[in-house]
């Protein structure tokens, strides 16, 4: 019987949502052939065995009654010994959990991952670097620039002048390395821009100032690779604000249309761009890409390497289908690990030692 570690929680404003995603994945992966080790990461980034815990047990973000864990080669260590795992699934939204830190630890401790790796995770956590990467693939994005808090404190007028000369108003202001619409604001003039930047800097030390696309529509498409690249249906998320808010995503009742009624041409474009980004940037696991439709054009908005509920509902509302998807991701992670070892991409320890001696 194989063991799959499901990691969730972490130091992030998306902590609670991550718990729900992790518990859902843990339940789906618990089958006759697979055993699940649910690993809760608290807000201090400490690890605990959350076996037998339900969502209500995390209301106070405590770890009472949970067995502490630490990483070790090929799994996790407790006071009573080692728990070996065959692969791990990352369900941490936001922070270092989604931004490459957890992926790096899994790689360091030689635990095959069914989720995107460190480089891709770190890239897509940074909205400005994401723009640069997808533009290099010929993918359209809304125009924008990054403003660090340090620069803003020294030259506040620069932000207003640059914004007015480049875009005019309104503009969208976002914390540069945060997801789920947290800290995002629509600024209609210089005063609102200053307020929006102050709010963004509360969450991050840099902010993205972006042109506002009028009459926009928010459309999502997810993808994962099994024996082939699987693309989901396109979903339109309806919003009553100038942008999709955190409340509309997670707190209030979601209003969506799936499949999205965006016309055959727009749908083909969204799915083609999803495929291009996934393949060209060598992603793995399940990811969700968010697009904006405005003026008859499709613009890439952002990519989530750990989407809410792992975006299973975009492929099928069936939990059985979701289970099949997660099990296929776990199997692929193990196969990729074996392929790396067989092809010798990972250097043998004796070669590393030999090279180290030569350097000295």
C-alpha positions in Angstrom: 0.0 0.0 0.0 1.4 3.4 -1.0 1.4 6.4 1.3 0.6 9.9 0.0 1.3 12.9 2.2 -1.2 15.8 1.8 0.2 19.1 3.1 -2.1 22.0 4.0 -2.3 25.2 6.1 0.8 27.3 6.4 1.6 30.9 7.2 -0.8 32.7 4.8 -3.9 34.7 4.8 -5.4 31.8 2.8 -4.8 29.4 5.7 -8.4 28.5 6.3 -9.2 27.8 2.7 -6.1 25.6 2.5 -7.4 23.5 5.4 -10.6 22.8 3.5 -8.7 21.9 0.3 -6.3 19.6 2.2 -9.0 17.8 4.1 -11.0 17.3 0.8 -7.9 15.9 -0.9 -7.1 13.7 2.0 -10.5 12.2 2.0 -10.5 11.5 -1.7 -7.0 9.9 -1.7 -7.9 7.6 1.2 -8.7 4.3 -0.7 -8.1 0.6 -0.3 -4.8 1.0 -2.3 -3.5 4.2 -0.8 -3.0 5.5 2.7 -3.0 9.2 3.4 -0.8 11.1 5.8 -2.5 14.5 6.3 0.2 17.0 7.3 -1.1 20.2 8.9 1.2 23.2 8.7 0.3 25.7 11.4 0.8 29.5 11.2 4.3 29.1 12.6 5.1 26.6 9.7 5.4 23.7 12.1 4.2 20.3 10.9 1.7 18.0 12.6 0.0 14.7 11.8 -3.7 15.6 11.3 -5.0 12.0 11.0 -8.6 11.9 12.1 -9.1 15.6 12.2 -12.1 17.4 10.7 -12.5 21.1 9.6 -14.0 22.1 13.0 -10.8 21.0 14.7 -8.9 23.8 13.0 -11.2 26.7 13.9 -8.7 28.1 16.4 -5.7 27.2 14.2 -4.4 25.1 17.1 -2.6 21.8 16.9 -3.8 20.3 20.1 -3.8 16.5 20.1 -1.8 16.3 16.9 1.5 14.5 16.6 4.5 16.8 15.7 6.3 15.9 12.5 9.6 16.9 10.9 10.9 16.3 7.3 13.4 13.5 6.8 14.7 11.8 3.7 11.8 10.1 1.9 9.2 11.1 4.4 8.5 12.5 7.9 9.9 11.8 11.3 8.1 11.5 14.6 9.2 10.7 18.2 8.4 7.1 17.4 10.1 6.7 14.1 9.9 7.5 10.4 6.8 7.6 8.2 7.9 6.9 4.6 5.8 8.4 1.9 5.6 7.6 -1.8 4.7 11.1 -2.9 3.3 14.4 -1.6 0.4 16.7 -2.7 0.7 20.4 -1.9 -2.6 22.0 -0.8 -1.0 25.1 0.8 -2.5 28.3 -0.6 -0.4 31.4 -0.6 2.8 32.2 1.3 5.9 30.0 1.0 3.6 27.0 0.8 2.5 27.9 -2.6 5.4 30.1 -3.5 8.1 27.5 -3.8 9.3 27.0 -0.2 7.4 23.7 0.3 8.3 22.5 -3.1 12.0 23.1 -2.3 11.7 21.1 0.9 10.1 18.1 -0.9 12.8 18.1 -3.4 15.5 18.5 -0.7 14.2 15.5 1.2 13.7 13.5 -2.0 9.9 13.2 -1.7 8.2 13.0 -5.2 5.7 15.8 -5.6 2.4 15.7 -7.4 2.4 19.5 -7.5 4.4 22.1 -9.4 8.1 22.4 -8.5 10.0 25.2 -6.8 11.0 27.3 -9.8 7.5 27.5 -11.3 5.8 28.0 -7.9 8.1 30.9 -7.1 7.7 32.4 -10.6 3.9 32.4 -10.5 3.7 33.7 -7.0 5.2 37.0 -8.3 2.7 38.7 -10.5 5.2 41.0 -12.2 7.6 38.2 -13.1 4.6 36.2 -14.3 3.8 38.9 -16.8 7.4 38.9 -18.1 7.3 35.1 -18.4 4.0 34.7 -20.3 4.7 37.7 -22.5 7.9 35.9 -23.7 5.5 33.2 -25.0 3.5 35.7 -26.9 0.6 35.6 -24.4 -1.3 39.0 -24.0 -1.5 40.5 -20.5 -2.8 43.8 -19.2 -0.1 46.4 -19.0 1.4 47.1 -15.6 4.5 47.9 -13.6 5.9 47.0 -10.2 6.4 49.6 -7.4 8.4 48.6 -4.3 7.4 50.1 -1.0 11.0 51.5 -0.6 10.7 53.4 -3.8 7.2 54.6 -3.0 8.3 55.9 0.5 11.1 57.9 -1.1 9.2 59.2 -4.2 5.4 59.1 -3.7 4.8 61.4 -6.6 6.5 59.0 -8.9 3.7 56.4 -8.5 1.0 58.9 -9.4 2.9 60.5 -12.3 3.9 57.2 -13.8 0.3 55.8 -13.4 -1.3 58.9 -15.0 1.1 59.1 -17.9 1.0 55.4 -18.7 -2.6 54.4 -18.0 -4.8 57.2 -16.6 -7.5 56.1 -14.2 -9.0 53.8 -13.1 -6.2 51.3 -12.3 -6.0 48.0 -10.4 -3.6 47.8 -7.5 -2.4 44.4 -6.2 0.1 43.1 -3.7 2.7 41.6 -6.0 3.0 38.2 -4.2 -0.4 37.4 -2.9 -3.3 35.5 -4.3 -7.1 35.1 -4.0 -7.8 38.9 -4.5 -6.5 39.7 -1.0 -5.4 43.4 -0.8 -6.6 44.2 -4.4 -8.3 47.6 -5.0 -9.6 49.7 -7.8 -8.2 53.2 -7.8 -10.2 56.0 -9.6 -7.9 58.9 -8.8 -4.6 59.8 -7.1 -6.0 59.7 -3.6 -7.5 56.3 -4.1 -4.2 55.2 -5.6 -2.3 56.2 -2.5 -4.8 54.4 -0.3 -4.7 51.3 -2.5 -0.8 51.2 -2.3 -0.9 51.6 1.4 -3.2 48.6 1.7 -1.1 46.6 -0.7 2.1 47.3 1.2 0.3 46.0 4.3 0.6 42.5 2.7 3.8 42.8 0.6 6.8 45.0 0.1 5.9 45.5 -3.6 2.7 46.3 -5.5 1.6 45.8 -9.1 -0.2 48.8 -10.7 -2.1 47.6 -13.7 -4.3 49.1 -16.4 -8.0 48.5 -15.9 -9.7 46.6 -18.7 -13.2 47.9 -19.2 -16.3 45.7 -19.4 -14.2 42.7 -18.4 -15.3 39.1 -17.9 -13.4 36.7 -15.6 -12.8 33.3 -17.2 -10.9 30.3 -15.7 -9.4 27.2 -17.2 -7.5 24.5 -15.4 -5.0 21.8 -16.6 -3.1 18.8 -15.5 -1.0 16.2 -17.1 -1.6 12.5 -16.8 -0.8 10.3 -19.8 -1.8 13.4 -21.8 -2.5 17.1 -21.1 -6.1 17.4 -19.8 -7.8 20.8 -20.1 -11.0 21.7 -18.2 -14.1 23.4 -19.3 -13.9 27.2 -19.3 -15.7 28.8 -16.3 -16.9 32.4 -16.1 -17.0 33.8 -12.5 -19.5 36.6 -12.2 -18.6 39.6 -10.2 -20.6 42.6 -8.9 -17.4 44.7 -8.4 -14.8 46.1 -10.7 -12.7 43.0 -9.9 -13.2 39.6 -8.5 -13.1 40.0 -4.7 -12.0 37.5 -2.0 -15.5 37.4 -0.7 -16.9 36.5 -4.1 -14.4 33.7 -4.3 -14.7 32.2 -0.9 -17.2 33.8 1.5 -20.3 34.6 -0.5 -22.2 32.2 -2.7 -20.3 31.8 -5.9 -22.0 32.8 -9.1 -20.5 31.0 -12.1 -21.3 29.8 -15.5 -19.7 26.5 -16.6 -19.2 26.0 -19.4 -18.7 29.7 -19.9 -20.8 31.3 -22.6 -18.0 33.1 -24.3 -18.3 31.9 -27.9 -16.3 29.2 -29.7 -13.4 31.5 -30.8 -12.8 32.9 -27.3 -13.0 29.4 -25.8 -10.4 28.0 -28.3 -8.1 30.9 -27.5 -8.4 30.4 -23.7 -7.7 26.7 -24.0 -4.9 27.2 -26.5 -3.2 29.7 -24.2 -3.7 27.4 -21.2 -2.0 24.6 -23.1 0.9 26.8 -24.3 1.7 28.1 -20.9 1.5 24.6 -19.2 3.7 22.9 -21.8 6.2 25.7 -22.5 6.8 26.4 -18.8 7.0 22.7 -18.0 4.4 22.7 -15.3 3.2 19.6 -13.4 0.3 18.8 -11.2 -3.0 20.6 -11.5 -3.0 24.4 -12.0 -5.7 27.0 -12.8 -5.2 29.8 -15.2 -7.3 33.0 -14.9 -8.1 35.1 -17.9 -9.8 38.4 -18.6 -12.0 39.0 -21.6 -12.2 42.6 -22.7 -12.9 44.4 -26.0 -13.2 41.0 -27.8 -9.6 40.1 -26.7 -8.3 37.5 -24.2 -5.7 38.5 -21.6 -3.9 36.3 -19.2 -4.4 37.4 -15.6 -2.6 35.0 -13.3 -1.8 31.3 -12.6 -2.5 29.4 -9.5 -0.2 26.5 -8.8 -2.4 25.4 -5.8 -5.9 26.4 -6.9 -8.8 26.2 -4.4 -10.2 22.7 -4.1 -7.5 21.8 -6.6 -9.9 23.0 -9.3 -11.5 19.5 -9.5 -15.0 21.0 -10.2 -13.8 22.5 -13.5 -13.1 19.0 -14.8 -16.2 17.4 -13.4 -18.6 18.0 -10.5 -18.2 14.3 -9.6 -16.0 13.6 -6.6 -15.2 10.2 -8.1 -13.7 12.0 -11.1 -11.8 14.2 -8.7 -10.4 11.2 -6.9 -9.3 9.7 -10.2 -7.5 12.9 -11.1 -5.6 13.1 -7.8 -4.6 9.4 -7.9 -3.3 9.9 -11.5 -1.3 12.9 -10.3 0.2 10.8 -7.5 1.1 8.0 -9.9 2.7 10.4 -12.3 4.8 11.9 -9.6 6.2 8.5 -8.7 6.9 7.7 -12.3 8.7 11.0 -12.9 10.9 10.3 -9.9 11.8 6.8 -11.2 12.6 8.3 -14.6 14.9 10.9 -13.1 16.8 8.2 -11.2 17.1 5.8 -14.2 18.2 8.4 -16.7 20.9 9.7 -14.3 19.7 13.3 -14.1 20.2 13.1 -10.4 24.0 12.8 -9.9 25.1 9.8 -7.9 26.5 10.6 -4.4 29.9 9.3 -5.3 30.2 11.7 -8.3 29.2 14.6 -6.1 31.9 13.6 -3.5 34.5 13.3 -6.3 33.7 16.7 -7.7 33.8 18.2 -4.2 37.3 16.7 -3.7 38.5 18.2 -7.0 37.3 21.7 -6.0 39.2 21.5 -2.7 
